[in-house]
Every structure is written in structure tokens, then in C-alpha cells.
């Protein structure tokens, strides 16, 4: 068996894994690359395999970073069946068409711009017609059922607990009279999430392909995340402001609706407060997805099904409104009514949420609450990292709003959750391939797995290829980083320079406070200590800059160097925040 990693390694998105066995070729996922411009440019590169030669495609779930290049694959000649759970197929009927619409709209805009310069028209990555053709190739299957794909491959989908229809895929390959079991985690969800069932435990695997999105982080508890969200909404409402929640249209939006339902229709302590607060779902895709969730209520968890049987639809409540038209969306920004706007996209790299941010980010009584992962290079990541100004639709916008990040709403298991899921294996796996995570997260999770399970962990590169034979894994191609070392280093360098520029601000603010406030009992010792800490901070920033610039000159970056530079930058960020707290600025 040969295994090649064609996406979702080195970057978070673009999940795609290629397998050869007994003369057949199968893909696990075929997702869109999303995030920074260099990442999205990978969508225009040829597939590192011939689409015409692929026999089957197995889709873990409907999120676009896992499904979004399926229409392109079909356009390039793939004619096989696409196996997915029933709810995943239902969601793909709206998500792939929506994705095609976005590509067509962007191509039209770029074409108009190009023609004015005398350049050639820009073609979309794929069209709605391509998306519809691909939907005709789907073969929906039931959870827990064994599907014989051909004489040498049997698969089974079990619930991954990530979004509606998400699956962990078990694959049994027959080669040379021997059966090898590979498990593809897809995206593993958190336990005790609303609506969705907990991830299914798999007891045996010879080899495992495991996601690592939050491989180096821990989430808030369920109670903490709900409490934080409720208090943030109420506080903003009392200040006469608007809460904007950039949310993924499929999964996260429905979860937020479910949690808010308790405050409007349940026994919440905040019920009287919430009865005054209107909530607007401003995403046509989210509206359609919510209807598909209702249609597939039979796969909800026990609590959600019991609510439905009692007559309480957890995806509805008073004061919940779904906008339909562009004019309704625009009206939300004209009105000064305090409210909650939930709008896609979750990383703010497209969709109506960008309009809401343009009209509200500059207001001090606005609160933006992020409830999902923010990939590098996205507007969402920039806001979470503390950027002070952004450009939206050609305008410079000051970021005066309160930016809040509640990671506990993530659809992904955190580090502890991934390790706990792995504890379910009674037999194996012999090797673990870590994918779907930024390098820093993959490295830390790999170390944790090695410590806890004494299992060999492999961190594949883009286009790296492995031969699995006679219970051994041999690397055939080393692959490369999808963005190239230089691109990553330039991003680190920008961050390091920004921090160095900001280092003097806390000290200046502190000195200003001393000069203005005669009653401030500041001792010389405290001032000298603060100055000493500033000198250490400057020295640390210099170390980052030297390491980064040297690596740029050599155009070479090892995983160890990358991790070291990133750790230094994070240490700088943390120290800078602490210094700001000390000085009150």
C-alpha cells in the first residue's frame, strides 16, 4: 500500500490523502485550501495525482476544507463514486453549490478588473454546473454499516462528533493475502457537545491518520464557554452595542442557536435579560443548513432528541430571525438597535460578516466573539492577534471593538480530547500520521503521543509518500512544505518586527503615568526593575529577528528552527501583554 499526502499537511486546510492498493487508487477527502493568499493559491495547482485514475473518493464530512475541491476533481476527469454519510451528502448539496457560486462571483469580479487592464478573463475554479455533476456521483451510506467498495476494500463510517454527518472512517485493505486496517479520524469533535453525539471509540487500527488542529491547546469547559457567551452578550446589550459572532454556517451556527435556546425558552438565570435581545442569523447558507439539521434529527444526541419529543425545537426560539435578502442584511447595519448578529464566514475571509465588521469594528461598544479556529492569514486570526487597523472593501477601519475568543465552542477536540480518544484503542496503531494542523500543533501533539503511548508518530509533508509493507513504513518521497519555508519565515519576521516596535510602549505609558500622577507611590526600585525587564524583552526580540533573517537569507528552515522561532514570538507576545497589564496600557 502506498500513501501520499496531497493536502492538509503543513497547513490546516485542503485535506486530501491518496492511497494505492492492489492496482486501485482511492482518495480520503478532497478539500479546499483556505486562509492566507499563498495558501489559497494552492487550489490552482494541479493535483499531485491524475484525477482520471482515481477509483473511489471517501469523504469524512461536508466542511469545505474537506469537500471543496470535489467539483474540481470531477471537472478534471474523476468519474468514480463518492462515499459519504447521508447527512454529509445532504449538507454537500448546499455547500458545494454555495462554494461554486463564490468562485463564479470572484472570477466575474477579477475578470472585470482584468479586462479594464487589457488582460485575459479569469475563469472560476469550478462552476455550479461542475458542482451539480459531482453531486450526482455521491453514494450516501449509513453509519455503522460495512460497505464493500471492491474486492479488496471495505469501509465503515462511525460518528466523529464534529458536525452533523461527520465520520471517522475505518478502512480494511486486502493485499497479498493479508488485511491491513487504516483508520482516518477526519475531524474529531469534543465530548458533551450539544446536538451532536460524542466521537465513536475505535478499538483497533494498524495505522492511524489523525487530525491535530488543537494539538497544542486546551478548551474551556462546557459550562465556562456558555457562561462567557451569555455574559458577553448581556454586557454588550446593556452598553447599547452589537455583538457580532463570525460563525461557520454549518455546525457552529446551529450549536450557538442551541445554546441560546436555553436562555430564551429554558430555565436559564438570564432568561429575563435575553427576552429583550434579538438574534439575527445573517447567512443564507446557515439558514439552509439549519433546515438540513432539522431533517436529520434522528442522528442528534439523546438530549437534543428528548427536547424535540417534548415539543421544544432546540433550533428555534423567540427573538430568533433569519435574514433572507441582501436588503435585510444591510438594514442590520443601518439600525442602532442593540442585537446579536451571527454571520458567516467563521474566519471572516468571505461572506456577509465582512460587511458587518466594516460597519461596526470602529465602535467601542461593539463586541466581536470568535467561536472557532482562526487559520493563519485570515482576517479572523488578525483580529484575535490584536491588529489595530484592517482594510475592508477598500476602506481602512480602526479596530476599537472588544475582540473575544471563546475556544470552547470549537468543533475540534483539544489536546486532551485527542489523547483521550486514542486511549480507546485496545490494539494498535503501529504508526500515527499527524495531519490537519499547523506545524507547532503537530510537533507538540506528536511529543505527547510518544510520551503517553510510545507509538511512532510521523509528520508528513505536502506530497510526501510512504510505502506500507510487511508491517513497516518506508518513506519514498520526503515532500515539501506547501507554502515554502521563505513564505512562513516572512510571516514570522513581520510579527517579530511588530512586537519590537511595540516593546517601548508599556514603558512610555508607565513613565507618562508617573509624571501625571503625583500621588502615585512609585519607587525607584520598581522603575529600575521595569526598565530591566524591558531590556530583556528587547534582547529577546533581537534574537527572534536575527534567527528569522538568517533563515531567510539561507532560504532554509527546519521544523526545529520553526518551532524555536515561533516559541520565541509567543514568549514575546505573552511578556508584552504582562507588561501592558503592569502599566495599565
Phi, psi and omega in degrees: 000135176248141182230122179237138182260109188255011179171166178071022175227133186084332172228163185283328191257182177076032183307124179192120182229131188252132182230133172251136177206132176045044178079000179254160181225130183227147175249141168255109182069161173204079191262163179276139172282131182226155176127230182293163185302318181296325179292313182293335177296338178296336179296334182274350179283151177298149173299144178280035175197168179269112181303330181293337184268355181285128182274320184217155171232132180243120187253124183285320178194177194273348182307142189297331178287358174243335185241347196291348176254010178300313178301325177293320178301316178294318179301326182273003172122358178291130183235007183279183178275152178246111184267129180203161176294159180303311179297327178297318177299314180303316180292324180294332179298331177261326186286319180289325176292321178295318178298317179297319179299319179297316180296320179294318181295315180296320180295322179296317179296316180293325179295314179300320179293319181293318182297325178296335179264004181078020181263172181285155176298156178256127180268145176291156177303318171200167185249172176298328176295317177299318180297318180295320178299318181295324180296332178290345181264000180288143175235089182294141179228161181275149170303145172074356181270142178273125183245119176276105183287318173204190184296340186241007181218123173239139181232161173213134175263132171231156189295128179267350177067024184262298171222176176306125177084355183294146188225144159271133184250124173260131182232128177249115180255134175255122178214133176052042177074010182233144178256129178243131180256122175249135176245128176251117187290339194059221174253120181277130180272174176277151174285155175061033175274149177291152176074304188272144177287159178295153177302139180285137176280134175250131189264342183219140173200139171277321179220149184229130169256114190239135175288160183215031186310308180251042183294345180236020183219160178238146181266162168293159175290165181301315181294321181295317183293320180293319179296316179299315181297313182299312182295321179297318179295314182296316180300316181294320178299317180295332179274004179075022185254177179252137172262124176249124179244099174292119188222141175297131187298330183246115177105292185292317180300316181294326178293318178296318177301315181300314181293320179291331178307322181296325181283335181264318186245355184258210184254028184296147175294341183262012188303314183297325178292314186289335180300343181265350192256115177282144178239125181246126172265105185252072179199109178305322180294318179298322179297314179295320181296323179298322177295323178292323175302314181299321180296328184255032182299341180294343178256010175291167176284174187300315183298317181294320179294321179295322177298317181296316180295332180280355179098001179257104177284114186290353179255020176218150170194163176297146180077008175261125183231137177254116177285147181244318187256165176296322180297322177296323178294315180297324182298332180297329182271345175279324182286140175266007180297127174299137188194174173245129176243119175254119188213148178269157009264163186294334178257007176064022180267001177192175171087181185293336183300331180295325176293318180295324178292318179302320184274351187230340184301328184282351182271132183289338180265011173273144174233128176252121184246116177269134184235021180203175183294140178244109184287155178302138176090351180273159177300322179301316180296320179298318180292318178297324181282356172097022178300145185264338178217146177224160177251125180228120180053042176086354182252141172280128183237126176286141179261091177257350182291158174280119181259127185229141181234115178250095186288343183296346178272000182302146176279355182259142171297146176274189183304312180298322180295320178294317180293321178296319178298320179295333178298341180291342179289125174267338183221108178088189000276158179286321180224148177237125174261119181266126182227183171052053178195150174291156191304319182298318179293320181295317181298314183293318179295322177301317179297319180295318179296317178300318180293317189277322188243351183054040179254139178292133180242134180244133176253090184290153173262173175296126180072009175290147187228139183230146173254124176254113186205135178053045178061022177233152177244123181239130178283128177260322178225133183285332181076195185205167173283134186299331182262349184083144183301321186297320181297317180293316181297323179297323178294317178297320181297318178300314180297317182296318179294321179298316181295318180300320180295327184272351187301321185285345186298313180300321180293317179298318180295321180295314180297322179296320179296318180299316183291327185274337187242101182291339183273357180285114184276072180266127180270158177299324181298317180297317180296316179296321179296319179296319178296322177297318178296324178295320179297319177297321180295317178298319180297320179296319180295322177298321180298317178298313183297317180297313180299318184290314181295323178297316179296325178295318180296320181278348182052042181215137181212119175271163177301322180296316179296316180301314180296318181297313181297316180298319179297320178296318179296318179296321178296320176298313180302313182296315180297320180297318178298315180299320179294322179296322178295317181298322185268353180077015180233000000 
